[in-house]
Amino acid sequence: MKHLLNFENEDKQYLEKLVDEILKIDLEKLNKINSFALLQFNEPSTRTRLSFSIAAKKLGIHVEESQDSISAKEKGESLEHEIETYRSMGIEILVIRTKENNLADYKTFKGISIVSAGFGNISHPTQALVDIATLTKINKLNHKIPITFVGDLKHSRVFSSGRELLSKLGFKIGVFSNKDLLPENTDNLVLFNSWDEVIDNSGSVELLRVQKERIENISGFDFESYKKNFQLTSKILDSTPEDFVVLHPMPINIGIEIDEAAAKNKKFIYQEQLKMAIPARIASYQYALGEI
């Protein structure tokens, strides 16, 4: 049994195999796994929660969903006792989504696999697998900089895990945003200063929403300036090569990171990402249980 909290313990060859396994998954021909999983989503979620639930059911994994940990913490229960309770009930996989950044607190637990469905602004490995599997499927990993992330990089767990996975796979990562939304650590990042630079140097972009709930002084954020400089418009998208694609982890804020016309453009392939959501979560369960 293994935790899937990030990619730090896996090498390039294994991660390539993991992505390849996602692409090979046949939803009609799955080997059933008689196991128990607890989905603990302490933050609102639609797509991630549903895809984990559906993926488990397709694998034959029995699923329970709970937010009871919030109540337990309010009563003073320690994380160690919480996890001990789950193990004693026969739960083998804990899928957790939380606003906290306490990833390290979960790494040492034994006898249960813990899968990150989103930790604070630092971890969302299964979304990274969705994105890389999508790019692999459409043959977009043939650029030195296969993708540029545009938007709120500082507060995005999608960016954090995407950056980690792409770096492990040997790629540089492009970024384009205003200075207040850039990460403090820019190692292995290529900073672009205009849409022209982004388009000339990368094969795709992933748009990230401005995370209003995580920006401390959101009332002072200049949305008009942001939209003027960083919004993807139909005019910009029309200037890109025919095979250029745009990704988005969703939810999409039309009118902020993308305008309405661009959101309807065939180069905006968020629907291809959605198709990868269940296979990526199936592979995540298989990874956690040592099946891959």
C-alpha positions as CSV (number, residue, x, y, z in Angstrom):
1,M,0.0,0.0,0.0
2,K,1.3,3.5,-0.9
3,H,0.3,7.1,-0.3
4,L,-0.4,9.3,-3.3
5,L,0.2,12.7,-1.8
6,N,2.8,13.9,-4.3
7,F,5.3,12.4,-6.7
8,E,8.5,12.8,-4.7
9,N,9.2,9.0,-4.3
10,E,8.7,8.1,-7.9
11,D,11.2,8.3,-10.8
12,K,10.6,9.3,-14.4
13,Q,10.2,5.8,-15.8
14,Y,7.6,4.8,-13.2
15,L,5.6,8.0,-13.7
16,E,5.6,7.5,-17.5
17,K,4.3,4.0,-16.9
18,L,1.6,5.4,-14.6
19,V,0.4,7.8,-17.3
20,D,0.5,5.0,-19.8
21,E,-1.7,2.9,-17.6
22,I,-4.3,5.6,-17.4
23,L,-4.5,5.7,-21.2
24,K,-4.9,1.9,-21.4
25,I,-7.8,1.7,-18.9
26,D,-10.9,0.1,-20.4
27,L,-13.8,1.1,-18.2
28,E,-15.7,-2.0,-19.3
29,K,-12.9,-4.5,-18.5
30,L,-11.7,-3.7,-15.1
31,N,-10.4,-6.2,-12.6
32,K,-12.6,-5.8,-9.5
33,I,-11.0,-4.9,-6.2
34,N,-12.7,-5.9,-3.0
35,S,-11.7,-3.0,-0.8
36,F,-13.0,-0.2,1.3
37,A,-12.4,3.5,0.7
38,L,-13.4,6.6,2.6
39,L,-13.9,9.9,0.7
40,Q,-13.3,12.7,3.2
41,F,-14.0,16.0,1.4
42,N,-13.7,18.8,3.9
43,E,-13.8,21.4,1.1
44,P,-16.5,21.8,-1.6
45,S,-16.0,19.7,-4.7
46,T,-18.0,18.4,-7.6
47,R,-15.9,16.9,-10.3
48,T,-13.1,15.5,-8.1
49,R,-15.4,14.0,-5.6
50,L,-17.7,12.4,-8.2
51,S,-14.9,11.0,-10.3
52,F,-13.3,9.4,-7.2
53,S,-16.7,7.9,-6.2
54,I,-17.5,6.6,-9.7
55,A,-13.9,5.3,-10.2
56,A,-14.2,3.3,-7.0
57,K,-17.5,1.8,-7.9
58,K,-16.2,0.8,-11.3
59,L,-13.4,-1.0,-9.5
60,G,-15.7,-2.7,-7.1
61,I,-14.4,-0.7,-4.2
62,H,-16.9,0.0,-1.5
63,V,-17.2,3.7,-0.8
64,E,-18.2,5.7,2.2
65,E,-18.3,9.5,2.3
66,S,-17.8,11.6,5.4
67,Q,-17.0,15.0,6.8
68,D,-17.1,13.7,10.4
69,S,-13.4,14.5,10.8
70,I,-14.3,18.2,11.2
71,S,-16.6,17.4,14.1
72,A,-13.9,15.1,15.6
73,K,-11.2,17.8,15.4
74,E,-13.6,20.3,17.1
75,K,-13.8,17.8,19.9
76,G,-10.1,17.6,20.2
77,E,-9.3,14.3,18.5
78,S,-5.8,13.9,17.2
79,L,-5.1,13.0,13.6
80,E,-3.4,9.8,14.8
81,H,-6.6,8.6,16.6
82,E,-8.7,9.6,13.6
83,I,-6.6,7.4,11.2
84,E,-6.5,4.6,13.8
85,T,-10.3,4.6,13.8
86,Y,-10.5,4.3,10.0
87,R,-8.0,1.4,10.0
88,S,-9.9,-0.4,12.7
89,M,-13.1,-0.3,10.6
90,G,-11.3,-1.9,7.6
91,I,-10.9,1.2,5.5
92,E,-7.9,0.7,3.3
93,I,-7.9,3.9,1.3
94,L,-8.5,7.4,2.6
95,V,-9.1,10.0,-0.2
96,I,-8.9,13.4,1.4
97,R,-9.5,17.0,0.3
98,T,-8.7,19.8,2.7
99,K,-7.9,23.5,2.8
100,E,-5.0,22.7,5.0
101,N,-1.4,22.3,3.9
102,N,-0.5,19.6,6.4
103,L,0.5,17.0,3.9
104,A,3.5,16.0,5.9
105,D,1.3,14.9,8.8
106,Y,-0.1,12.0,6.7
107,K,3.1,10.6,5.2
108,T,4.1,8.3,8.1
109,F,0.8,6.4,8.5
110,K,1.0,2.7,7.9
111,G,-1.7,0.2,7.1
112,I,-3.8,2.6,5.1
113,S,-3.3,4.3,1.7
114,I,-3.9,8.1,1.7
115,V,-4.6,9.8,-1.6
116,S,-4.7,13.5,-2.0
117,A,-7.7,14.9,-3.7
118,G,-6.4,18.4,-3.0
119,F,-4.4,19.7,0.0
120,G,-4.5,23.5,0.5
121,N,-2.4,25.1,-2.3
122,I,0.3,22.5,-2.4
123,S,-1.0,19.1,-3.6
124,H,-3.4,17.8,-6.2
125,P,-1.6,14.9,-7.9
126,T,-4.5,13.2,-9.5
127,Q,-5.4,16.4,-11.4
128,A,-1.8,16.5,-12.6
129,L,-2.2,13.0,-13.9
130,V,-5.4,14.0,-15.6
131,D,-3.6,16.9,-17.4
132,I,-0.5,15.0,-18.4
133,A,-2.6,12.0,-19.6
134,T,-4.6,14.4,-21.7
135,L,-1.5,16.0,-23.2
136,T,0.0,12.6,-23.9
137,K,-3.2,11.3,-25.6
138,I,-3.1,14.2,-28.0
139,N,0.7,14.1,-28.6
140,K,1.4,17.5,-27.0
141,L,4.5,16.4,-25.0
142,N,6.8,17.0,-27.9
143,H,7.9,20.5,-26.9
144,K,10.7,21.5,-24.6
145,I,8.0,23.5,-22.8
146,P,4.9,21.5,-23.4
147,I,2.6,23.7,-21.3
148,T,2.5,27.2,-19.8
149,F,0.4,27.8,-16.7
150,V,-1.5,31.1,-16.8
151,G,-3.2,32.7,-13.8
152,D,-3.0,32.3,-10.1
153,L,0.1,30.1,-9.7
154,K,0.8,31.2,-6.1
155,H,-2.4,29.7,-4.6
156,S,-2.9,26.8,-7.0
157,R,-2.5,23.2,-6.0
158,V,-3.1,22.2,-9.6
159,F,0.0,24.1,-10.6
160,S,2.0,22.8,-7.6
161,S,1.4,19.2,-8.6
162,G,1.6,19.8,-12.3
163,R,4.9,21.5,-11.9
164,E,6.2,18.6,-9.8
165,L,5.1,15.9,-12.3
166,L,6.3,17.7,-15.4
167,S,9.7,18.4,-13.7
168,K,10.0,14.7,-12.8
169,L,9.2,13.8,-16.5
170,G,12.1,16.1,-17.6
171,F,10.2,19.1,-18.9
172,K,10.5,22.8,-18.3
173,I,7.3,24.6,-17.3
174,G,6.2,28.0,-18.6
175,V,4.4,30.5,-16.4
176,F,2.6,33.7,-17.3
177,S,1.0,35.9,-14.6
178,N,1.3,39.1,-12.7
179,K,4.0,39.4,-10.0
180,D,1.6,39.0,-7.1
181,L,0.4,35.6,-8.4
182,L,3.8,34.1,-9.1
183,P,5.2,31.4,-6.8
184,E,8.1,32.4,-4.6
185,N,10.2,29.5,-5.9
186,T,10.8,29.8,-9.7
187,D,13.2,26.9,-10.1
188,N,12.7,25.1,-13.4
189,L,10.2,27.7,-14.5
190,V,10.4,29.8,-17.7
191,L,8.8,33.2,-17.0
192,F,7.0,34.7,-20.0
193,N,6.1,38.4,-20.2
194,S,3.5,38.4,-23.0
195,W,1.0,36.2,-24.8
196,D,3.2,36.3,-27.8
197,E,6.1,34.7,-25.8
198,V,3.8,32.0,-24.5
199,I,2.5,31.1,-27.9
200,D,5.9,31.1,-29.5
201,N,7.5,28.9,-26.9
202,S,4.9,26.3,-25.7
203,G,2.4,24.0,-27.3
204,S,-0.4,24.5,-24.9
205,V,-1.6,26.5,-21.9
206,E,-3.5,25.6,-18.7
207,L,-5.6,28.5,-17.4
208,L,-6.0,28.8,-13.7
209,R,-8.7,30.8,-12.0
210,V,-7.9,33.6,-9.6
211,Q,-8.5,31.9,-6.2
212,K,-10.4,34.6,-4.4
213,E,-10.9,32.5,-1.3
214,R,-7.1,32.2,-0.8
215,I,-5.9,35.8,-1.6
216,E,-5.6,37.7,1.6
217,N,-6.4,41.2,0.3
218,I,-8.9,40.2,-2.5
219,S,-10.6,43.6,-2.2
220,G,-7.4,45.2,-3.3
221,F,-6.9,42.9,-6.3
222,D,-7.1,44.8,-9.6
223,F,-9.3,42.5,-11.7
224,E,-9.5,44.9,-14.6
225,S,-5.7,45.1,-14.9
226,Y,-5.5,41.3,-14.7
227,K,-8.1,40.8,-17.4
228,K,-6.4,43.3,-19.7
229,N,-3.0,41.5,-19.5
230,F,-3.7,37.9,-18.8
231,Q,-7.2,37.0,-20.0
232,L,-7.2,34.6,-22.9
233,T,-9.4,36.2,-25.6
234,S,-10.7,34.9,-28.8
235,K,-8.4,37.3,-30.6
236,I,-5.3,35.8,-28.9
237,L,-6.5,32.3,-29.4
238,D,-7.1,32.9,-33.1
239,S,-3.5,33.9,-33.5
240,T,-2.2,30.5,-32.2
241,P,-1.1,27.6,-34.3
242,E,-3.8,25.2,-35.5
243,D,-2.7,22.5,-33.0
244,F,-2.4,24.8,-30.0
245,V,-4.7,23.7,-27.1
246,V,-6.0,25.2,-23.9
247,L,-6.7,23.3,-20.7
248,H,-8.5,24.2,-17.5
249,P,-8.9,22.2,-14.3
250,M,-12.3,23.9,-13.7
251,P,-14.4,25.6,-12.4
252,I,-14.1,28.1,-15.2
253,N,-14.7,31.8,-14.5
254,I,-15.7,33.1,-17.9
255,G,-15.0,36.8,-18.2
256,I,-11.9,36.6,-16.0
257,E,-9.3,34.0,-17.2
258,I,-11.0,33.5,-20.5
259,D,-13.6,35.4,-22.5
260,E,-16.9,33.9,-23.6
261,A,-15.9,33.5,-27.3
262,A,-12.6,31.8,-26.5
263,A,-14.4,29.4,-24.1
264,K,-16.4,28.1,-27.1
265,N,-13.3,27.6,-29.3
266,K,-12.5,24.1,-30.3
267,K,-8.9,24.6,-29.0
268,F,-10.3,24.8,-25.5
269,I,-10.3,21.1,-24.7
270,Y,-11.4,20.9,-21.0
271,Q,-13.9,18.2,-22.1
272,E,-10.9,16.0,-23.0
273,Q,-9.6,16.5,-19.5
274,L,-13.0,15.5,-18.1
275,K,-12.8,12.3,-20.0
276,M,-9.6,11.5,-18.2
277,A,-10.9,12.1,-14.7
278,I,-12.3,8.7,-14.0
279,P,-9.4,6.7,-15.6
280,A,-6.9,8.8,-13.6
281,R,-8.7,8.2,-10.3
282,I,-9.0,4.5,-11.2
283,A,-5.2,4.4,-11.7
284,S,-4.8,6.3,-8.4
285,Y,-6.7,3.6,-6.5
286,Q,-4.6,0.9,-8.2
287,Y,-1.5,2.8,-7.4
288,A,-2.5,3.1,-3.7
289,L,-3.2,-0.6,-3.4
290,G,0.0,-1.7,-5.2
291,E,-1.8,-2.9,-8.4
292,I,0.4,-0.7,-10.6
